Amino acid sequence: MDDQLVIGGHKFQSRLILGSGKFSLELIQAVIEHGEVGMITLALRRANIRGQENILDYIPAGITLLPNTSGARNADEAVRIARLAREIGCGDFIKLEVIHDSKYLLPDNYETVKATEILAKEGFIVMPYMYPDLNVARALAAAGAASVMPLGAPIGSNKGLCTKEFIRILVEEIELPIIVDAGIGRPSQACEAMEMGVAAVMCNTAIATAGNVARMACAFKQAVGAGRAAYLAGLGRVLDGRAEASSPLTGFLEE
Amino acid sequence: MIDRENHMAYAEGMEAIDSDLLEKVGAGLARYDYRRYKGGDVERALGREKLCIEDYGAILSPAAADYLEQLAARAAGETRKHFGNSVQLFTPLYIANYCENYCVYCGFNCWNRIHRGKLSLEEIEEELRAIAATGLREILLLTGESRRQSGVEYIGEAVELASRYFSTVGIEIYPLNTDEYAYLHGRGADFVCVYQETYNTDKYGQVHLQGPKRVYPYRFHAQERALLGGMRGVAFGALLGLDDFRKDAFAVGLHAYLLQQKYPHAEISFSTPRLRPYINNAANNANDVHERQLLQVILAYRLFMPFAGITISTRERAGFRDHVIGMAATKISAGVRVGVGGHQAEKKGDEQFEIADPRSVREVHQMIVGRGLQPVYTDYVRV
């Protein structure tokens, strides 16, 4: 079955996106292989061009780079970081992060919409990180975003889908791929997100801090695959544990 | 003129900003009595997902000393959650050691007959080039506290030179007015370190006898002025052991916490310098900060503000530093010289203190990798 993830006209076999900021770089290749990851983020602020421990030196060829604007506090800074990423040859994809809060690292939705509008006009394939708000998601879509990346829980918290009901609304209402960006802490949560119909999930801390990162990457791959398959199959009805008469209210029509 | 009688009075030329933080920190500190905490208070703090200020007080208390292993385990988890495997590397560069202050505990003080010096711009560039050749991308420029000998424009020239070689430039210099911070930010500096030394205002007056540093409130508000001047991040610290280290550490955390609440975008970090106890006095003084006490403070910073950076100084021995990174600290200096210059040419001025970890960048890099962590040379892009 042809079930590819399509973002900005680009097709991906994998629905697991890897965040790279918390990894030991020498482990990245193994994670990509075991997780069959097709796309990996790259914080421009970590790109030590021609220097030591440059993350770009550890990312194997053939995988799509998703540079992010980590460190941007407003739209203007995000736009400038995105342009720098393009200048150093990271391509047109940009994961837009605008964060004005050093404690919780929650995205600034307003500035994110502003930056999306500018970058989309410049031909970037913009994937904005956002707090799941339907109005903002519509504004991002109108501004030219290629996907919408709502957080499941605060970055690094591994708390899973705290914003589940709001993400569900985005899945129902927004035509763009919805990609859960932050908070996924275990494969079962990734699976749950995929069952809901999100297009992909992004993982960083959960894999980077696992005892065996390669095995955990594999576990996430399988969970994402299972969740996607369940979504495509159509989940069956789940009863709440009580027996149910076949037609308790309308049965009288047959009397 | 500095008011010799009242160290709480601003001197001419010192900008007084509209801020209530000094009163708030002072009030919090006055209420803090660490003797009243028991083991149960520490356990309650450890059981909470997020620590409140009261919990922070508990884990800094003597009662928490019995829970050091639990504190360390919790801190290690928080550090991994927020920073993953990353450990940032940097080095300080002393460009001058002239000082107009008389701080009774400090080797740089103006009455101490040490070899004073100041690097020319050419010498600074040579030093920068030598440091950059080690692979480092982050630098901290330091001076003694002398506006006359190392003025703001001189520091600005140094910052601009440094920004050509390094992605991240921090400064650890005398406190400035907002417009001066804005000037240095414009020339390439983004991070500012100012240590209050002690938050006990009486003690502060007793140990800072002369010079601009004698003015407590001007120093206290330096981080806020730096942020108002556009700086991106600010570092806090007390010289632990100068006064009651538990109260000073409590005040450091409270100061940082309140400032971050007021300026949510500010990147916060802590440093943990300490006065080393005299060996023959080891058991006598409750203010002594041995490694166990120092570790307790570092762990408390991590648990109270899990998102904040923590820098571990070369004043500490290698074995201590190696274990603290990953557990709580997120930044470590390497290839350190604490004389004026000395990376490329002969040093031009004496050291402020002795370092306990002389390892090179390469050696520290290898140590970090050996501990399963990731050395990070750059974590900032200036736009």
Interface residues (C-beta under 8 A of the other chain):
Chain A: G21 K22 F23 S24 L25 A43 L44 R45 R46 A47 N48 G51 Q52 E53 G71 A72 R73 E77 R80 I81 L84 H100 D101 S102 K103 Y104 L105 G156 S157 N158 N204 T205 A208 T209
Chain B: R80 K81 H82 F83 G84 N85 S86 G135 R137 S167 Q260 P264 H265 A266 E267 I268 M305 F307 H365 V369 G372 L373 Q374 P375 V376 Y377 T378 D379 Y380 V381 V383
